Amino acid sequence: MSNKQITVIHCWSAPRSRSTALLYSFEARGDDCVAVDEPLYREWLVAKGDAVARPYLKEMIEGTPPNSDASAQETEQWKRELLSLNDRITAASGKINEKGVVFCKHMAKHSFLYDFDQEFVLEGVDLTHRHLLLIRDPVDVLSSWGVSSEVHGNVATSDEVGIVPLLSIYSKLESRGNVSPHPVILESNDLVKDPENTLSGICDSLGIPYKESMMTWPSGPHECDGPWAKWWYHNVWKSDGWVRQATEEEYYPEAKRYRTMDPILSHALKASFPAYEFLRR
């Protein structure tokens, strides 16, 4: 009897780059995919200690809900954060019958916790690890930074913006030579400029079949959501699929879109932009 075949897609992303929408898109594939939301987040919070403040910090580290009357589903949502990345991949693989995808959404700043040289091996399962780098213009990232400033503050480092860590991930993967396929780079804005062709192309590059079901998903909270979702996911919960958005430049090529950001973020932009320019080539 042949082993189960699982492609584990590690999607490394900058914040505010449509990564949660992409998570929902893969979840919408159905029975052949299990979506996992930031499985390194708790470990990152532990590693950062007092250097990071989050309104749910204690609950994340302890794996317990903040309210004593939490539902069984909510309690389980917090409890599963105690599992390691490898345990989450193992559990997800067990939900897939013969061949499928485990889609792990990661923040790029969590990448120092991932072992790129010795990737997880699961007995009795043919695991293939693929890496997807979700990039976005750091001006776009930083111009909307204040939307969740009550959660993360309004001061950003290049590490938090994520573009520089994405370049570091790219370098680590490329330095492995022929050990594994090259990382796939996805420009976030392409997901709204031409969603169907972009998703189809990404699936092809990752070696998995594209499914039309990836174009839509139910609005509201999702089973795959991390327990921090109610602090971060208000906007994506309003969505129910990819909608093509025409850019101003399509109709007025000579026009430039002006974006504004807090001057306090300029140092993070200066450090991030060269890395973005390299990755988007």
Secondary structure by P-SEA (a helix, b strand, c coil): cccbbbbbbbbbbccccaaaaaaaaaaaccccbbbbcccaaaaaaaaacccccccaaaaaaacccccccccaaaaaaaaaccccaaaaaaaaaaaccccccbbbbbcccccccccccccccccccbbbbbbbbbbccaaaaaaaccccccccccccccccccaaaaaaaaaaaaacccccccbbbbcaaaaaaccaaaaaaaaaaacbbbbccccccccccccccccccccccccccccccbbbbbccccccccbbbbbbccccaaaaaaacaaaaaaaac
